[in-house]
Amino acid sequence: MRGTGSHGVMKMTVIGCGYLGATHAACMAELGHEVLGVDVDAAKIDSLAAGTVPFFEPGLDDVLRRNLAAGRLRFTTDFAEAARFGRIHFLGVGTPQQQTSGAADLTALRSAVRELVGHLRGAHLIVGKSTVPVGTCVELADEIAALARHASVDLAWNPEFLREGFAVDDTLRPDRIVVGTDPRRTTAGVAPGGAAQTPAAQTPAAQTLAEVYRSIIDDGTPYLTMDWATAELVKVSANAFLATKISFINAISEICEVAGGDVTALADAIGHDARIGRRFLNAGLGFGGGCLPKDIRAFAARAEELGVGPALSFLREVDEVNMRRRAALVGMVERACDGSVLGRNVAVLGAAFKPESDDVRDSPALAVAAQLSLRGARVAVFDPKAMVNAARVFPTLRYADSAPAAARDAEVVIVATEWAEFVHMTPAELSGAVRRRLIIDARRCLDGAAWAAAGWDYRALGSSEGGPAAPRMSVSGVTASSESLV
Ligand SMILES: NC(=O)c1ccc[n+]([C@@H]2O[C@H](COP(=O)([O-])OP(=O)(O)OC[C@H]3O[C@@H](n4cnc5c(N)ncnc54)[C@H](O)[C@@H]3O)[C@@H](O)[C@H]2O)c1
């Protein structure tokens, strides 16, 4: 346990126990707090209560079990129990993309708030961690005020920046803590008139959350307080920037593909400029997952609603560049198969949207596997951790239980997610299995020269086909496999 000392122990609930919420709940207990995790998914709650994380997140099992055993962490589906348990309630429910537009779907968030607030008595603080469109706090605060008949409920937004695969460390040692609060709030309640009254750092919510995060702040983590709108915007702006950086280098890789440049050497060279930086400049198959794609779409949709759509129209292009990488890879495989993949055996190594995660939401690897299958290829997929989730989304693909098994009789092998076991795989591990020695490195994470030396036709997405092999990333200690998308 990273202790706050008994004087700093607080009681809190975490509502929504998915990738974000389960991690947050376990890590708050790790700080020494008493935590109750809440979710509508009874199977998830049973699993967490039994000490099994229902998804893959390195290190989280240990933190979960240690804190369950210490009695600091419990789980329930009962909102009435949550309302009685403590006065601080974190919200970590999903905010996915709406099915008929790019905007965020806040149905689950609203429903969680409704469920909770109806049971509250006395003074409480609700702290949103989910990623939401700017303006959500203002709307939710009105809804909460209308629902809270027997309680005084304050609202803060504390966006989360954790990366799957590094979630425990990111939660316990974040780059910064961002807290948006209601400037009308004083310890006496909401000041009349609605005008800004209290500096953000001195609002009761900011002071309460400073106590929650005391040991992290004492370690030197910047604690940034601001108004609701800014906090909401910080999160989506950060993701918009990261997505733009990835799509920038992928757009440049489109030029390299036709002009013959080496996008990896280019990224190394421009990355030496501290103003640019080398991280998030790895060309390849682009971003996916449960955050970046839906967050940039929701941000653009919100800008439209606010009448400033042109301000973020570039995010549409960022999205287009990203999606074109998937199409480019499918095209590369087709060309490798003389124009058609119909009836050809293709091995896809990787199904998760990035390594060290079992998350397949909007996974580029899986999208490409499905596209090839739709075009008639016989696709075999292997992923170290994401097989169950992948099979749930695309049950008709064939799933092999190892990379060599997926590669058996393959005419093309694709590395679509840069798991360490693929990065460090030797050509000899696959040479005996395949029908043809052709590997497409869609993450530019392999040692192309080593594969070529072993008699393989090595091709990298983002390089001109038939051009020089892309060197493995090595500059500044940043390799494709050590970097991870949010
Ligand atoms: N996953 C990440 O890496 C990450 C990082 C930063 C921010 N976020 C944001 O955090 C939020 C959650 O993301 P996630 O990846 O954890 O999603 P998730 O789908 O893994 O988890 C969401 C959880 O909310 C639960 N839920 C749904 N409706 C509920 C309700 N009414 N009451 C209680 N629980 C309910 C679901 O059962 C599920 O367990 C999103 O807004 C996301 O953008 C996620």
The ligand as a Gaussian input file, in Angstrom:
#p B3LYP/6-31G(d) Opt

LIG

0 1
 N      -10.015000       2.907000     -21.045000
 C       -9.166000       3.927000     -20.979000
 O       -7.958000       3.777000     -21.217000
 C       -9.660000       5.302000     -20.611000
 C       -8.715000       6.308000     -20.343000
 C       -9.173000       7.589000     -20.032000
 C      -10.522000       7.859000     -20.033000
 N      -11.415000       6.864000     -20.322000
 C      -12.842000       7.190000     -20.286000
 O      -13.406000       6.516000     -19.178000
 C      -14.749000       6.153000     -19.451000
 C      -14.913000       4.663000     -19.240000
 O      -14.076000       3.991000     -20.158000
 P      -13.711000       2.452000     -20.006000
 O      -12.678000       2.167000     -21.028000
 O      -13.438000       2.137000     -18.586000
 O      -15.103000       1.784000     -20.439000
 P      -15.654000       0.333000     -20.075000
 O      -16.688000       0.042000     -21.086000
 O      -14.520000      -0.602000     -19.874000
 O      -16.344000       0.533000     -18.642000
 C      -17.542000       1.209000     -18.444000
 C      -18.259000       0.525000     -17.283000
 O      -19.421000       1.280000     -16.932000
 C      -20.436000       0.354000     -16.568000
 N      -21.732000       1.009000     -16.607000
 C      -22.514000       1.283000     -17.689000
 N      -23.644000       1.888000     -17.287000
 C      -23.580000       2.012000     -15.946000
 C      -24.442000       2.569000     -14.962000
 N      -25.600000       3.126000     -15.289000
 N      -24.072000       2.511000     -13.673000
 C      -22.890000       1.933000     -13.321000
 N      -22.024000       1.409000     -14.213000
 C      -22.363000       1.449000     -15.505000
 C      -20.270000      -0.773000     -17.564000
 O      -20.909000      -1.957000     -17.128000
 C      -18.745000      -0.894000     -17.628000
 O      -18.261000      -1.802000     -16.665000
 C      -15.013000       6.636000     -20.872000
 O      -15.572000       7.920000     -20.815000
 C      -13.630000       6.699000     -21.474000
 O      -13.559000       7.601000     -22.549000
 C      -11.011000       5.588000     -20.590000

